[in-house]
Amino acid sequence: MNDGFTVQQTQDEVTIVGILLFLGTLFFWKLIQITKNHTRNSLLRKAGSIKRIKKMSWESFEQLCKVLFEKQGWRVLGNEKKGADGGVDLWMKRRMRSAIVQCKRYDEAMVTIKVIREMYGLMHEYGVDEVYVVTSSHFTKECYRFVKDKPITLIDEDNLLALVRKYR
């Protein structure tokens, strides 16, 4: 008689432990999501002006760009290598499209055609569909002429600030 009761009690304990583990995992996952959202929103709040954006570290600037592309529906991966990144700061996928991003946090210097040509070459080398170059400054006129009819999007300080305000 006691054996049946002990087996049933053990099964009940295993079920309860399983439920508690499941709920604990769910709670932990939700906590991580809340923390990520808070961090993203905090970064967007801090980037309220171009002056503040220009004061960010390059790492924070890349994180800001990552958040902005995620808000647009991209699945974004940062470049895990520290140091020389081969020109690619972010790797992105959305539906059947792929893209690479170069983030240039400059105070006053303009992004030159050299950067754009490098990214165009990397687009072909890596076989991605699109290129984005984001700067806290401006692009030279040569850059705009070069990207005409190419799958390259240039995001200057004005467009960057507009995106920050849109998603803040």
C-alpha positions in Angstrom: 0.0 0.0 0.0 2.7 2.5 0.9 4.6 1.7 -2.4 1.7 3.1 -4.5 1.5 6.2 -2.4 5.2 6.8 -2.6 5.3 6.4 -6.4 2.4 8.8 -6.8 4.0 11.3 -4.5 7.3 11.1 -6.4 5.5 11.6 -9.7 3.7 14.6 -8.3 7.0 16.1 -7.0 8.6 15.6 -10.4 5.7 17.3 -12.1 5.9 20.2 -9.7 9.6 20.6 -10.1 9.2 20.5 -13.9 6.5 23.2 -13.7 8.7 25.4 -11.5 11.7 25.0 -13.8 9.5 25.9 -16.8 8.1 29.0 -15.0 11.6 30.0 -13.8 13.0 29.8 -17.3 10.1 31.8 -18.7 10.6 34.4 -16.0 14.3 34.6 -16.7 13.7 34.9 -20.5 11.2 37.7 -19.9 13.6 39.5 -17.6 16.3 39.5 -20.3 13.8 40.9 -22.8 12.8 43.7 -20.5 16.4 44.5 -19.8 17.2 44.6 -23.6 14.2 46.8 -24.3 15.2 49.2 -21.4 18.8 49.4 -22.8 17.5 50.1 -26.3 15.1 52.7 -25.2 17.8 54.3 -23.0 20.2 54.5 -25.9 17.5 56.1 -28.1 16.7 58.6 -25.4 20.4 59.5 -25.0 20.7 60.1 -28.7 18.2 63.0 -28.7 20.4 65.4 -30.6 23.2 65.1 -33.2 25.5 66.7 -30.6 24.9 63.9 -28.2 25.3 61.3 -30.9 28.7 62.7 -31.8 29.8 62.4 -28.2 29.0 58.7 -28.1 31.8 56.2 -28.1 32.1 54.3 -31.4 30.7 51.2 -29.6 27.6 53.1 -28.5 27.2 54.5 -31.9 27.2 51.0 -33.5 24.7 49.9 -30.9 22.5 52.8 -31.7 22.6 51.9 -35.4 21.9 48.3 -34.5 18.8 49.3 -32.5 17.5 51.6 -35.4 17.8 48.8 -37.9 16.1 46.3 -35.6 13.3 48.8 -35.2 12.9 48.7 -39.0 12.5 44.9 -39.0 16.0 43.7 -39.6 17.6 40.9 -37.7 21.0 42.4 -36.9 24.2 40.9 -35.8 27.1 43.0 -34.7 30.6 42.2 -35.8 32.0 40.0 -33.0 35.6 40.7 -33.9 37.2 43.6 -32.0 39.6 45.7 -33.8 39.8 45.6 -37.6 36.4 44.5 -38.8 37.1 44.4 -42.6 34.7 47.3 -43.1 31.6 45.6 -41.8 30.1 46.7 -38.5 26.7 45.1 -38.8 25.4 42.1 -40.7 21.6 42.1 -41.4 18.9 39.8 -42.7 15.2 40.5 -43.4 13.1 38.0 -45.3 15.1 37.0 -48.3 17.4 40.1 -48.2 20.8 40.5 -46.6 22.8 43.7 -46.0 26.0 45.0 -44.4 26.4 48.3 -42.6 29.4 50.5 -41.9 28.9 53.0 -39.0 31.0 56.2 -39.1 30.8 58.3 -36.0 32.5 61.5 -37.1 32.5 64.9 -35.4 33.1 67.1 -38.5 34.9 65.0 -41.1 32.8 63.9 -44.1 32.6 60.3 -45.3 34.5 60.1 -48.6 34.0 58.0 -51.7 36.8 55.6 -50.6 34.5 54.2 -47.8 31.6 53.9 -50.2 33.7 52.1 -52.8 35.1 49.7 -50.2 31.5 48.8 -49.0 30.4 48.3 -52.6 33.3 45.9 -53.1 32.5 44.1 -49.8 28.8 43.8 -51.0 30.0 41.8 -54.0 32.7 39.9 -52.0 30.2 38.7 -49.3 27.3 38.3 -51.8 24.8 40.5 -49.9 22.0 42.4 -51.5 22.4 45.9 -49.9 24.8 48.2 -48.2 24.1 50.9 -45.6 26.6 53.5 -44.5 25.5 55.5 -41.5 27.3 58.6 -40.3 26.9 61.3 -37.6 28.3 63.7 -40.2 27.8 64.1 -43.9 28.9 62.5 -47.2 30.8 64.1 -50.0 28.9 64.9 -53.2 31.0 62.3 -54.9 29.4 59.6 -52.6 25.9 60.5 -53.7 26.9 60.4 -57.4 28.5 57.0 -56.9 25.5 55.3 -55.2 23.0 56.4 -57.8 21.3 53.2 -59.2 23.2 51.0 -56.7 21.7 49.2 -53.7 23.6 51.5 -51.3 21.8 53.7 -48.8 23.6 56.7 -47.3 22.3 57.8 -43.9 23.7 61.2 -42.9 23.3 63.1 -39.6 19.9 64.5 -40.6 18.4 61.1 -41.6 20.0 59.5 -38.6 18.4 62.0 -36.2 15.0 61.6 -38.0 15.2 57.8 -37.4 16.1 58.3 -33.8 13.1 60.6 -33.3 10.8 58.2 -35.2 11.7 55.2 -33.0 12.2 57.0 -29.7 
